């Protein structure tokens, strides 16, 4: 019972110092990959980089303690990070306090949902996401993730558009004129280091090597060169005017948003009163008017922000030593300029005109708070919880599918017994406890799990070691990460998602069933086109999968059997076989229930119309694994109708559960037990003689192979 509730107790059976040494080295190796990856994935999720470290210190430990896999490495992953950003962007601005609070609440919601699925033994619900859907979505997500890092690789800044492909177009246009060459160089250098070391020896911590090398280069060369100056040092009246307009526009948006919130609250209270329909209409009109003005101001702010980002400045020192910044289009003597090109650092907040930020170098991670985050239970807002729940369900299922697929692959190599429901409990606890430590949603990582397995991890203690090393990093080593270039984090993400691209998955699905291949392709295209609304791509894929399933259930395969060359009874259409003129051996492949009961009747009626010499029908019921009241009623109608029309009817290979239904409803008496045979061969042997009395058919296809082309 103890190991049921505390699975980690199993680790310590026959545990030795030698085994601990192996687990320690494996945990250390995974931590060296996890630390830079987690920071990169946090930014992919729209959070400050250090929140990746918060998501990497409790979840790996909790997932290993309460999960069933001993090698699964849990923490921030690419697809879940992207889904987190996509889920929260409609609710708050990326990186804002509200956004961070919602991300933590989302982790708690995901954890609760996964934990309940595990406790209630409902892990099978993950099957609603079919493999073709997941393959299409994952491939699209990989492309979206990789392309979303292009702005950091080129060192350009653009506003996000309504669709991801529009944003990428803006990045490419901006890159043509504003690419920061040192940023691009250091990003490509890190990719080169990672590829080179990985090919040289995959066991080398190539991600860490790239991070350390580029961080040292960044620190030693002054890669980041930001200055803060008062607006008066910008020697361009029109630019100063645009900055003031930008600030005024943002202040108008903030004021209108506050007024809209008050009006919405007032409207909610008015709904409880009766007889004030006119006031309700007026209040609704005011709210809609304010929303329209807010959208107008947002568009205006976006245009101003875009214009200001395009301006290049040159720094010129005056004789007094003061730096003045002129638009770079003006000409200066080389000795007057420091040789750098500056841009205004501008986001979604008003610009501080007393300390205007100008970037003259590349972007780095910057300050990371030293120490562990404060542990607290996230505050639950019911209205936000309702908005987040659909996204939490998708993230839970996607995350678990990724985790269980990795765990199964590793269990096949190690021979370990895996419990999917226990794994759900472990993943749920890791997200719930992680939320207390300021984590956003996490899942099992393919790349880090592979590293863990290659390093020889024997128990989940390796993941506990990983968490402890992340804690040590947060306590003592965060200042060392200040100069880590953002382009390097972008390259880490791009390298990590290469493994998610799986073109062969489309081919495999198409070869299995053409409609599975089509569903995979449609999901892929829909996800790409509808990004950043990724959940819509999944909805489309799931809807198509369920539609195909319902169509197949309503029209299951009905085969007409004949004797094949190997003497077995096979489908006459598939094998190009003749069918008997007087006996139809029909195999119905699927449950007989309300949605398809009439389909069997239609098929039998069609056969009778096509074959006037038909005398007897044998239903090979071994493919009917279940039957409901509608199916039973329809089968009774078919029996009565055929017999009244002078046809014989028999059943063979009746499933036990179907037989019980027939017995309880007296259908067995209607058919007659003597007309139910254990096998198709016995049914043919019994029926064949009396149906062929006086018949012209000399060679019966149910007894002898009769190929169509041979007759």
C-alpha positions as CSV (number, residue, x, y, z in Angstrom):
1,X,0.0,0.0,0.0
2,X,2.9,2.4,0.8
3,X,4.4,2.0,-2.7
4,X,0.9,2.5,-4.2
5,X,0.9,6.1,-2.7
6,X,4.6,6.6,-2.7
7,X,6.0,4.9,-5.8
8,X,9.5,6.3,-5.1
9,X,10.0,3.8,-2.2
10,X,10.5,1.1,-4.9
11,X,13.8,2.9,-5.9
12,X,15.6,1.9,-2.7
13,X,15.2,-1.8,-3.0
14,X,18.8,-3.1,-3.3
15,X,20.0,0.5,-3.8
16,X,23.8,1.0,-3.5
17,X,26.4,3.8,-3.5
18,X,27.4,2.7,-7.0
19,X,23.9,3.2,-8.3
20,X,23.7,6.6,-6.5
21,X,26.8,7.7,-8.3
22,X,25.3,6.8,-11.7
23,X,22.0,8.6,-10.8
24,X,24.0,11.6,-9.6
25,X,26.0,12.0,-12.8
26,X,22.8,11.5,-14.9
27,X,21.0,14.2,-12.9
28,X,23.9,16.6,-13.3
29,X,24.1,16.0,-17.0
30,X,20.3,16.6,-17.4
31,X,20.6,19.8,-15.3
32,X,23.3,21.2,-17.6
33,X,20.8,20.8,-20.5
34,X,17.7,21.9,-18.6
35,X,19.0,25.2,-17.2
36,X,19.5,27.0,-20.6
37,X,16.6,25.1,-22.2
38,X,14.2,26.1,-19.5
39,X,15.1,29.8,-19.8
40,X,14.6,29.6,-23.6
41,X,11.2,27.9,-23.2
42,X,10.0,30.4,-20.7
43,X,10.5,33.2,-23.2
44,X,8.7,31.1,-25.8
45,X,5.8,31.0,-23.3
46,X,5.8,34.8,-23.1
47,X,7.4,34.9,-19.6
48,X,10.7,36.3,-18.3
49,X,13.6,33.9,-18.8
50,X,14.0,33.2,-15.1
51,X,10.5,31.7,-14.8
52,X,11.9,28.8,-16.8
53,X,14.2,28.1,-13.8
54,X,11.2,28.3,-11.5
55,X,9.5,25.7,-13.7
56,X,12.6,23.5,-13.5
57,X,13.3,23.2,-9.7
58,X,10.1,21.6,-8.3
59,X,8.3,19.8,-11.2
60,X,11.1,17.4,-12.2
61,X,11.4,16.2,-8.6
62,X,7.6,15.8,-8.1
63,X,7.0,14.0,-11.4
64,X,9.7,11.5,-10.6
65,X,8.6,10.9,-7.0
66,X,5.0,10.2,-7.9
67,X,5.2,9.0,-11.5
68,X,5.9,5.5,-12.7
69,X,8.7,6.1,-15.1
70,X,12.2,6.2,-13.7
71,X,13.9,7.9,-16.6
72,X,11.3,10.5,-17.7
73,X,12.7,14.0,-17.3
74,X,9.9,16.5,-16.7
75,X,10.1,20.3,-17.0
76,X,9.5,23.1,-19.6
77,X,9.0,21.8,-23.1
78,X,8.6,23.6,-26.5
79,X,5.0,22.6,-27.5
80,X,3.5,23.2,-24.0
81,X,5.3,26.5,-23.8
82,X,3.9,27.6,-27.1
83,X,0.4,26.5,-26.1
84,X,0.8,28.5,-22.9
85,X,1.6,31.7,-24.8
86,X,-1.2,31.1,-27.2
87,X,-3.7,30.5,-24.4
88,X,-2.9,33.6,-22.4
89,X,-2.3,36.2,-25.1
90,X,-6.0,37.0,-25.4
91,X,-6.2,37.6,-21.7
92,X,-3.1,39.7,-21.0
93,X,0.1,41.2,-22.5
94,X,3.0,38.8,-22.6
95,X,5.4,39.3,-19.7
96,X,3.0,41.5,-17.7
97,X,2.2,40.7,-14.1
98,X,-1.3,39.6,-15.1
99,X,0.1,37.3,-17.7
100,X,2.5,35.7,-15.2
101,X,-0.3,35.2,-12.7
102,X,-2.5,33.6,-15.4
103,X,0.4,31.3,-16.4
104,X,0.8,30.1,-12.8
105,X,-3.0,29.6,-12.5
106,X,-2.9,27.6,-15.8
107,X,-0.3,25.3,-14.4
108,X,-2.5,24.7,-11.3
109,X,-5.5,24.0,-13.6
110,X,-3.5,21.6,-15.8
111,X,-2.2,19.8,-12.7
112,X,-5.7,19.4,-11.1
113,X,-7.1,18.0,-14.4
114,X,-4.2,15.6,-14.9
115,X,-4.3,14.5,-11.3
116,X,-8.1,13.8,-11.4
117,X,-7.7,11.8,-14.7
118,X,-5.1,9.7,-13.0
119,X,-7.0,9.1,-9.8
120,X,-10.2,8.2,-11.7
121,X,-8.2,5.9,-14.0
122,X,-9.3,7.9,-17.0
123,X,-6.0,7.9,-18.9
124,X,-7.7,6.5,-21.9
125,X,-9.3,9.9,-22.6
126,X,-6.0,10.8,-24.3
127,X,-7.1,8.6,-27.2
128,X,-9.4,11.5,-28.3
129,X,-6.2,13.0,-29.8
130,X,-5.5,10.5,-32.6
131,X,-2.0,10.0,-33.9
132,X,-2.6,11.7,-37.2
133,X,-3.9,14.8,-35.4
134,X,-1.0,14.9,-33.0
135,X,1.5,14.4,-35.9
136,X,0.0,17.2,-37.9
137,X,-0.2,19.6,-34.9
138,X,3.4,18.8,-33.7
139,X,4.9,19.4,-37.2
140,X,3.1,22.7,-37.5
141,X,4.0,23.7,-33.9
142,X,7.7,22.9,-34.6
143,X,7.7,25.3,-37.6
144,X,5.8,28.0,-35.6
145,X,8.2,27.6,-32.7
146,X,11.3,27.8,-34.9
147,X,10.0,30.7,-37.0
148,X,9.0,32.6,-33.9
149,X,12.6,32.9,-32.9
150,X,13.7,34.6,-36.1
151,X,13.2,38.1,-34.6
152,X,15.7,37.3,-31.8
153,X,18.2,35.8,-34.3
154,X,18.1,38.9,-36.5
155,X,17.9,41.3,-33.5
156,X,14.7,43.0,-34.8
157,X,11.5,43.9,-33.1
158,X,8.0,43.9,-34.6
159,X,4.5,44.0,-33.3
160,X,2.6,40.7,-33.4
161,X,0.0,40.4,-36.1
162,X,-3.4,38.6,-35.9
163,X,-1.8,35.6,-37.7
164,X,1.6,34.1,-37.1
165,X,2.5,34.1,-40.8
166,X,1.8,37.8,-41.0
167,X,4.2,38.4,-38.0
168,X,6.9,36.4,-39.7
169,X,6.4,38.5,-42.9
170,X,6.9,41.6,-40.7
171,X,10.1,40.1,-39.2
172,X,11.5,39.3,-42.7
173,X,10.8,42.8,-44.0
174,X,12.4,44.4,-40.9
175,X,15.4,42.0,-41.1
176,X,16.2,43.3,-44.7
177,X,17.1,46.7,-43.3
178,X,17.6,46.4,-39.5
179,X,19.4,43.1,-38.9
180,X,21.9,43.4,-36.1
181,X,24.9,41.6,-37.5
182,X,26.6,40.8,-34.2
183,X,23.3,39.2,-32.9
184,X,23.0,37.1,-36.1
185,X,26.6,36.1,-35.8
186,X,26.4,35.0,-32.2
187,X,23.2,33.1,-32.9
188,X,24.7,31.2,-35.8
189,X,27.9,30.6,-33.8
190,X,25.9,28.9,-31.0
191,X,24.1,26.7,-33.6
192,X,27.4,25.8,-35.1
193,X,28.8,24.8,-31.7
194,X,25.8,22.7,-30.8
195,X,25.8,20.9,-34.2
196,X,29.5,20.3,-34.2
197,X,29.8,19.0,-30.6
198,X,26.6,16.8,-31.1
199,X,28.2,15.2,-34.1
200,X,31.5,14.8,-32.3
201,X,30.1,13.2,-29.3
202,X,26.4,13.3,-28.3
203,X,27.3,12.8,-24.6
204,X,29.0,16.2,-24.5
205,X,26.7,18.9,-23.0
206,X,26.7,20.8,-26.2
207,X,23.9,23.2,-25.2
208,X,25.9,24.2,-22.1
209,X,29.1,24.5,-24.2
210,X,27.3,26.9,-26.6
211,X,25.8,28.9,-23.7
212,X,29.1,29.3,-21.8
213,X,31.1,30.2,-25.0
214,X,28.7,32.8,-26.2
215,X,28.1,34.3,-22.8
216,X,31.9,34.8,-22.4
217,X,32.1,36.4,-25.8
218,X,29.1,38.6,-24.9
219,X,30.7,39.7,-21.6
220,X,34.2,40.3,-23.0
221,X,33.1,42.3,-26.1
222,X,30.4,44.4,-24.6
223,X,27.7,42.8,-26.7
224,X,25.0,44.6,-24.8
225,X,25.4,48.4,-25.1
226,X,22.3,50.2,-23.7
227,X,22.2,53.8,-22.6
228,X,19.6,55.8,-20.8
229,X,19.2,59.5,-21.7
230,X,16.7,62.2,-21.3
231,X,14.5,62.9,-24.3
232,X,16.2,66.3,-24.8
233,X,19.3,64.5,-26.0
234,X,17.4,63.2,-29.0
235,X,18.3,65.7,-31.7
236,X,15.1,65.3,-33.7
237,X,12.0,67.3,-33.0
238,X,9.6,65.0,-34.9
239,X,10.9,61.9,-33.0
240,X,10.4,63.6,-29.7
241,X,6.9,64.6,-30.8
242,X,6.1,60.9,-31.8
243,X,7.4,59.7,-28.4
244,X,5.1,62.1,-26.6
245,X,2.2,61.1,-28.8
246,X,2.9,57.4,-28.2
247,X,2.8,58.0,-24.4
248,X,-0.4,60.0,-24.6
249,X,-2.0,57.2,-26.7
250,X,-1.1,54.5,-24.1
251,X,-2.4,56.7,-21.3
252,X,-5.7,57.1,-23.2
253,X,-5.9,53.3,-23.6
254,X,-5.3,52.8,-19.9
255,X,-7.9,55.4,-18.9
256,X,-10.5,54.0,-21.3
257,X,-9.8,50.5,-20.0
258,X,-10.4,51.5,-16.4
259,X,-13.7,53.2,-17.4
260,X,-14.7,50.2,-19.4
261,X,-14.0,47.9,-16.4
262,X,-16.2,50.2,-14.2
263,X,-19.0,50.2,-16.8
264,X,-18.9,46.5,-17.2
265,X,-19.1,46.0,-13.4
266,X,-22.1,48.4,-13.4
267,X,-23.7,46.6,-16.2
268,X,-23.4,43.2,-14.3
269,X,-25.2,44.8,-11.3
270,X,-27.9,46.2,-13.6
271,X,-28.8,42.8,-15.0
272,X,-30.2,41.8,-11.6
273,X,-32.6,44.7,-11.6
274,X,-35.8,44.6,-13.6
275,X,-37.5,47.3,-15.7
276,X,-34.3,49.1,-16.7
277,X,-33.9,47.8,-20.3
278,X,-33.3,51.4,-21.6
279,X,-30.4,51.9,-19.1
280,X,-29.0,48.5,-20.1
281,X,-29.0,49.5,-23.8
282,X,-27.3,52.8,-23.0
283,X,-24.6,51.1,-20.8
284,X,-24.0,48.5,-23.5
285,X,-23.6,51.3,-26.1
286,X,-21.1,53.1,-23.9
287,X,-19.1,49.9,-23.4
288,X,-19.1,49.2,-27.1
289,X,-18.1,52.8,-27.9
290,X,-15.2,52.6,-25.4
291,X,-14.1,49.3,-26.9
292,X,-14.1,50.8,-30.4
293,X,-12.0,53.8,-29.1
294,X,-9.5,51.4,-27.4
295,X,-9.0,49.4,-30.6
296,X,-8.5,52.7,-32.5
297,X,-5.9,53.9,-30.0
298,X,-4.2,50.5,-30.0
299,X,-3.9,50.7,-33.8
300,X,-2.5,54.2,-33.5
301,X,0.0,53.1,-30.8
302,X,1.1,50.2,-33.0
303,X,1.8,52.5,-35.9
304,X,3.8,54.9,-33.7
305,X,5.7,52.1,-32.1
306,X,6.5,50.7,-35.6
307,X,7.7,54.1,-36.8
308,X,9.9,54.7,-33.8
309,X,11.5,51.2,-34.0
310,X,12.6,52.0,-37.6
311,X,14.6,55.0,-36.6
312,X,18.4,54.5,-36.4
313,X,20.4,56.9,-34.3
314,X,24.1,57.8,-34.2
315,X,25.7,59.0,-31.0
316,X,27.8,62.1,-31.2
317,X,29.8,63.6,-28.3
318,X,29.8,67.4,-27.8
319,X,32.9,69.2,-26.6
320,X,31.4,69.2,-23.1
321,X,31.3,65.4,-23.2
322,X,27.6,65.1,-23.5
323,X,26.2,62.5,-26.0
324,X,23.6,63.6,-28.4
325,X,21.6,61.2,-30.6
326,X,20.9,62.1,-34.2
327,X,18.9,60.2,-36.8
328,X,21.5,58.1,-38.7
329,X,20.3,59.5,-42.1
330,X,22.3,62.7,-41.3
331,X,25.9,62.7,-42.2
332,X,28.7,63.1,-39.6
333,X,32.4,62.9,-39.7
334,X,33.6,59.4,-38.6
335,X,35.5,60.8,-35.6
336,X,32.3,62.3,-34.2
337,X,30.4,59.0,-33.9
338,X,31.1,56.0,-31.7
339,X,30.4,53.8,-34.7
340,X,27.3,52.2,-33.2
341,X,23.7,52.2,-34.4
342,X,21.1,52.8,-31.7
343,X,17.4,52.0,-31.6
344,X,14.7,53.1,-29.1
345,X,13.8,50.3,-26.8
346,X,10.0,50.4,-26.9
347,X,7.3,48.0,-25.8
348,X,3.7,48.2,-24.6
349,X,4.4,50.6,-21.7
350,X,4.9,54.3,-21.8
351,X,8.4,55.5,-22.6
352,X,10.2,57.1,-19.7
353,X,11.2,60.5,-21.2
354,X,13.7,61.1,-18.3
355,X,15.5,57.8,-18.9
356,X,14.9,56.9,-22.5
357,X,16.4,53.5,-23.3
358,X,18.5,53.3,-26.4
359,X,19.9,50.0,-27.6
360,X,23.3,50.1,-29.2
361,X,24.1,46.4,-29.1
362,X,22.5,43.0,-28.8
363,X,19.8,41.8,-26.4
364,X,20.8,39.7,-23.4
365,X,18.9,37.9,-20.6
366,X,19.7,40.6,-18.1
367,X,19.1,40.6,-14.4
368,X,17.8,37.4,-12.9
369,X,16.4,37.6,-9.4
370,X,18.7,35.7,-7.0
371,X,17.2,33.1,-4.7
372,X,14.1,30.9,-4.8
373,X,10.7,32.2,-5.6
374,X,8.3,32.6,-2.7
375,X,6.0,29.6,-2.3
376,X,2.3,30.4,-2.3
377,X,-0.9,28.9,-3.5
378,X,-2.1,30.8,-6.6
379,X,-5.2,32.8,-6.2
380,X,-8.1,31.3,-8.2
381,X,-10.3,33.7,-10.1
382,X,-13.4,31.7,-11.2
383,X,-14.1,33.7,-14.4
384,X,-10.5,33.4,-15.5
385,X,-10.5,29.7,-14.5
386,X,-13.5,29.1,-16.8
387,X,-11.6,30.9,-19.7
388,X,-8.5,28.9,-19.0
389,X,-10.1,25.5,-18.6
390,X,-10.5,24.6,-22.3
391,X,-6.8,25.4,-22.9
392,X,-5.9,23.5,-19.8
393,X,-7.6,20.4,-21.1
394,X,-5.7,20.6,-24.4
395,X,-2.4,21.3,-22.7
396,X,-3.0,18.4,-20.3
397,X,-3.8,15.9,-23.0
398,X,-0.9,17.1,-25.3
399,X,1.5,17.2,-22.5
400,X,0.5,13.8,-21.2
401,X,0.6,12.3,-24.7
402,X,4.2,13.6,-25.2
403,X,5.2,12.3,-21.7
404,X,3.7,8.8,-22.0
405,X,5.0,8.3,-25.5
406,X,8.5,9.1,-24.2
407,X,8.1,7.0,-21.1
408,X,6.8,4.0,-23.1
409,X,9.7,4.2,-25.5
410,X,12.2,4.2,-22.6
411,X,10.3,1.4,-20.8
412,X,10.6,-0.8,-23.9
413,X,14.4,-0.4,-23.6
414,X,14.7,-0.8,-19.9
415,X,12.0,-3.5,-19.4
416,X,10.3,-1.3,-16.7
417,X,6.6,-1.7,-16.0
418,X,4.7,1.5,-16.8
419,X,1.4,2.7,-15.3
420,X,-0.2,5.4,-17.5
421,X,-2.6,6.5,-14.7
422,X,0.2,6.7,-12.2
423,X,2.1,8.8,-14.7
424,X,-0.9,11.1,-15.0
425,X,-0.9,11.5,-11.2
426,X,2.9,12.3,-11.3
427,X,2.5,14.9,-14.0
428,X,-0.5,16.4,-12.2
429,X,1.3,16.7,-8.9
430,X,4.3,18.2,-10.7
431,X,2.2,20.9,-12.2
432,X,0.2,21.6,-9.0
433,X,3.3,21.8,-6.7
434,X,5.1,23.6,-9.5
435,X,2.4,26.3,-9.5
436,X,3.1,26.9,-5.8
437,X,6.7,27.6,-6.8
438,X,5.7,30.0,-9.6
439,X,5.9,27.5,-12.4
440,X,4.0,27.5,-15.7
441,X,2.7,24.2,-17.2
442,X,5.4,21.5,-17.8
443,X,5.6,18.0,-19.3
444,X,8.0,15.2,-20.1
445,X,10.8,16.3,-22.4
446,X,12.0,14.0,-25.2
447,X,15.5,15.4,-25.5
448,X,16.3,15.5,-21.8
449,X,14.7,12.1,-21.2
450,X,17.0,10.7,-23.9
451,X,20.0,12.4,-22.2
452,X,18.9,10.9,-18.9
453,X,18.6,7.4,-20.4
454,X,22.0,7.7,-22.2
455,X,23.6,8.8,-19.0
456,X,22.5,5.6,-17.4
457,X,19.9,6.8,-14.9
458,X,18.6,3.9,-12.9
459,X,15.9,5.6,-10.8
460,X,14.0,8.8,-10.5
461,X,16.6,10.0,-8.0
462,X,18.4,11.4,-11.0
463,X,15.5,13.9,-11.5
464,X,15.7,14.8,-7.8
465,X,19.4,15.6,-8.3
466,X,18.5,17.7,-11.4
467,X,16.0,19.8,-9.2
468,X,18.7,20.3,-6.5
469,X,21.2,21.6,-9.1
470,X,18.6,24.1,-10.4
471,X,18.0,25.2,-6.8
472,X,21.8,25.7,-6.3
473,X,21.9,27.7,-9.6
474,X,19.0,30.0,-8.4
475,X,20.7,30.6,-5.1
476,X,24.2,31.3,-6.2
477,X,24.8,31.4,-10.0
478,X,22.1,33.6,-11.5
479,X,24.5,36.7,-11.9
480,X,26.6,34.6,-14.3
481,X,23.6,34.4,-16.7
482,X,23.2,38.2,-17.1
483,X,25.3,38.4,-20.4
484,X,23.7,35.3,-22.0
485,X,22.5,36.6,-25.5
486,X,18.8,36.3,-26.4
487,X,19.9,35.0,-29.8
488,X,21.5,32.0,-28.1
489,X,18.3,31.1,-26.3
490,X,16.5,31.4,-29.7
491,X,19.1,29.0,-31.2
492,X,18.6,26.6,-28.3
493,X,14.9,26.5,-29.1
494,X,15.4,26.1,-32.8
495,X,17.8,23.2,-32.3
496,X,15.5,21.5,-29.8
497,X,12.4,21.6,-32.1
498,X,14.2,20.1,-35.2
499,X,13.5,16.7,-33.7
500,X,9.7,17.5,-33.7
501,X,9.6,17.7,-37.5
502,X,8.5,14.3,-38.7
503,X,7.6,14.2,-42.4
504,X,7.5,10.5,-42.5
505,X,4.5,10.6,-40.1
506,X,2.4,12.0,-42.9
507,X,3.5,9.3,-45.3
508,X,3.0,6.6,-42.7
509,X,-0.6,7.8,-41.9
510,X,-1.5,8.0,-45.6
511,X,-0.2,4.5,-46.2
512,X,-2.3,3.2,-43.3
513,X,-5.5,4.9,-44.4
514,X,-5.7,7.7,-46.9
515,X,-8.2,9.6,-44.7
516,X,-5.7,9.5,-41.7
517,X,-3.1,11.1,-43.9
518,X,-5.6,13.7,-45.1
519,X,-6.6,14.5,-41.5
520,X,-2.9,14.9,-40.5
521,X,-2.2,17.3,-43.5
522,X,-5.4,19.3,-42.8
523,X,-4.5,19.6,-39.1
524,X,-1.0,20.7,-40.1
525,X,-2.2,23.4,-42.5
526,X,-5.0,24.6,-40.2
527,X,-2.6,25.0,-37.3
528,X,-0.1,27.0,-39.4
529,X,-2.7,29.3,-40.9
530,X,-4.6,29.8,-37.6
531,X,-1.6,30.4,-35.4
532,X,-1.3,31.9,-32.8
533,X,-4.8,30.3,-32.1
534,X,-3.2,26.8,-32.0
535,X,-6.2,25.3,-30.2
536,X,-8.3,25.8,-33.4
537,X,-6.0,23.5,-35.3
538,X,-6.5,20.8,-32.7
539,X,-10.3,21.3,-32.7
540,X,-10.4,20.9,-36.5
541,X,-8.3,17.7,-36.3
542,X,-10.3,16.2,-33.5
543,X,-13.6,17.1,-35.3
544,X,-12.4,15.4,-38.5
545,X,-11.2,12.3,-36.6
546,X,-14.6,12.0,-34.8
547,X,-16.4,12.6,-38.1
548,X,-14.5,9.8,-39.8
549,X,-15.1,7.5,-36.8
550,X,-18.9,8.3,-36.9
551,X,-19.1,7.8,-40.6
552,X,-17.3,4.4,-40.4
553,X,-19.6,3.4,-37.5
554,X,-22.7,4.4,-39.5
555,X,-21.4,2.6,-42.6
556,X,-19.2,-0.3,-41.4
557,X,-17.6,-2.6,-43.9
558,X,-19.9,-5.3,-45.2
559,X,-18.1,-8.2,-47.0
560,X,-19.5,-10.9,-49.2
561,X,-17.4,-14.0,-48.7
562,X,-16.2,-16.7,-51.1
563,X,-13.6,-19.4,-51.1
564,X,-10.1,-18.1,-51.9
565,X,-7.2,-19.9,-53.3
566,X,-5.8,-20.7,-49.8
567,X,-9.2,-22.4,-49.0
568,X,-10.1,-19.6,-46.5
569,X,-13.3,-17.6,-46.8
570,X,-12.4,-14.1,-47.9
571,X,-14.0,-10.9,-49.3
572,X,-15.0,-11.5,-52.9
573,X,-14.5,-7.9,-53.9
574,X,-10.9,-7.7,-52.6
575,X,-9.9,-11.0,-54.0
576,X,-11.8,-10.9,-57.3
577,X,-13.9,-14.0,-56.5
578,X,-17.2,-15.1,-57.8
579,X,-20.1,-15.4,-55.3
580,X,-22.7,-18.1,-54.9
581,X,-25.9,-17.5,-56.7
582,X,-28.1,-19.1,-54.0
583,X,-26.3,-18.4,-50.7
584,X,-25.0,-15.0,-49.6
585,X,-22.3,-15.2,-46.8
586,X,-22.3,-11.7,-45.4
587,X,-19.8,-10.5,-42.8
588,X,-20.8,-7.4,-40.9
589,X,-17.7,-5.8,-39.4
590,X,-18.6,-3.6,-36.4
591,X,-21.1,-3.3,-33.5
592,X,-24.7,-3.4,-34.6
593,X,-26.3,-0.3,-32.9
594,X,-28.7,2.5,-33.5
595,X,-26.5,4.4,-35.9
596,X,-26.0,1.6,-38.4
597,X,-28.8,-0.9,-37.8
598,X,-30.7,0.2,-41.0
599,X,-27.5,0.0,-43.0
600,X,-27.4,-3.8,-42.7
601,X,-31.1,-4.0,-43.8
602,X,-30.2,-1.8,-46.9
603,X,-27.3,-4.0,-47.8
604,X,-29.3,-7.2,-47.6
605,X,-32.2,-5.6,-49.6
606,X,-29.7,-4.5,-52.3
607,X,-28.3,-8.0,-52.6
608,X,-31.7,-9.5,-53.0
609,X,-32.5,-7.0,-55.8
610,X,-29.3,-7.8,-57.6
611,X,-29.6,-11.6,-57.3
612,X,-33.0,-13.0,-58.2
613,X,-31.7,-16.6,-57.6
614,X,-30.8,-16.0,-54.0
615,X,-32.4,-18.4,-51.5
616,X,-30.5,-18.2,-48.2
617,X,-28.5,-15.6,-46.3
618,X,-25.8,-16.5,-43.7
619,X,-24.7,-13.5,-41.5
620,X,-21.2,-14.1,-40.3
621,X,-21.6,-12.4,-36.9
622,X,-18.1,-12.9,-35.7
623,X,-17.4,-9.2,-36.6
624,X,-20.4,-8.0,-34.5
625,X,-18.9,-7.5,-31.1
626,X,-21.8,-5.6,-29.5
627,X,-25.5,-5.0,-30.1
628,X,-27.9,-2.5,-28.6
629,X,-31.8,-2.4,-28.5
630,X,-32.0,-0.8,-32.0
631,X,-29.6,-3.3,-33.5
632,X,-31.6,-6.2,-31.9
633,X,-34.9,-4.7,-33.1
634,X,-33.6,-4.3,-36.7
635,X,-32.2,-7.9,-36.7
636,X,-35.6,-9.2,-35.7
637,X,-37.2,-7.2,-38.5
638,X,-34.7,-8.6,-41.0
639,X,-35.4,-12.2,-39.9
640,X,-39.2,-11.7,-40.1
641,X,-39.0,-9.9,-43.4
642,X,-36.7,-12.5,-45.1
643,X,-38.7,-15.5,-43.9
644,X,-42.0,-13.9,-45.0
645,X,-40.4,-13.3,-48.4
646,X,-39.4,-17.0,-48.6
647,X,-35.7,-16.6,-47.9
648,X,-33.7,-18.6,-45.3
649,X,-31.5,-16.9,-42.8
650,X,-28.8,-18.2,-40.4
651,X,-26.1,-16.8,-38.2
652,X,-22.6,-18.0,-37.5
653,X,-19.9,-17.2,-35.0
654,X,-22.1,-15.2,-32.7
655,X,-20.2,-13.3,-30.0
656,X,-21.1,-14.3,-26.4
657,X,-22.2,-10.8,-25.4
658,X,-24.4,-10.6,-28.5
659,X,-25.8,-14.1,-27.8
660,X,-26.8,-12.9,-24.3
661,X,-28.7,-9.9,-25.7
662,X,-30.5,-12.2,-28.2
663,X,-31.4,-14.6,-25.4
664,X,-32.7,-11.8,-23.0
665,X,-34.9,-10.3,-25.8
666,X,-36.2,-13.6,-27.2
667,X,-34.6,-12.9,-30.5
668,X,-32.9,-16.3,-30.1
669,X,-36.3,-18.0,-30.2
670,X,-37.3,-15.9,-33.2
671,X,-34.3,-17.0,-35.2
672,X,-34.2,-20.5,-33.8
673,X,-31.1,-22.0,-32.1
674,X,-30.8,-24.6,-34.9
675,X,-30.2,-21.7,-37.3
676,X,-27.2,-20.4,-35.3
677,X,-23.8,-22.1,-36.1
678,X,-20.5,-21.9,-34.2
679,X,-18.5,-21.4,-37.5
680,X,-19.0,-20.3,-41.1
681,X,-17.8,-23.7,-42.3
682,X,-20.5,-25.5,-40.3
683,X,-23.1,-23.1,-41.5
684,X,-22.2,-23.7,-45.2
685,X,-22.1,-27.5,-44.7
686,X,-25.6,-27.5,-43.2
687,X,-27.2,-24.9,-45.5
688,X,-25.5,-25.7,-48.9
689,X,-27.3,-29.0,-49.7
690,X,-31.0,-28.0,-49.4
691,X,-30.4,-24.5,-51.0
692,X,-28.8,-26.2,-54.1
693,X,-31.4,-28.8,-54.7
694,X,-32.5,-28.5,-58.3
695,X,-30.0,-25.6,-58.8
696,X,-28.2,-24.9,-62.0
697,X,-25.0,-23.9,-60.3
698,X,-22.5,-26.7,-60.8
699,X,-19.5,-25.1,-59.1
700,X,-20.3,-23.3,-55.9
701,X,-17.8,-20.5,-55.0
702,X,-18.4,-21.2,-51.3
703,X,-16.9,-24.7,-51.8
704,X,-14.4,-24.2,-54.6
705,X,-12.3,-21.2,-55.7
706,X,-13.8,-19.4,-58.6
707,X,-11.9,-16.4,-59.8
708,X,-13.8,-13.8,-61.8
709,X,-11.3,-13.4,-64.6
710,X,-11.2,-17.2,-65.1
711,X,-14.9,-17.5,-65.9
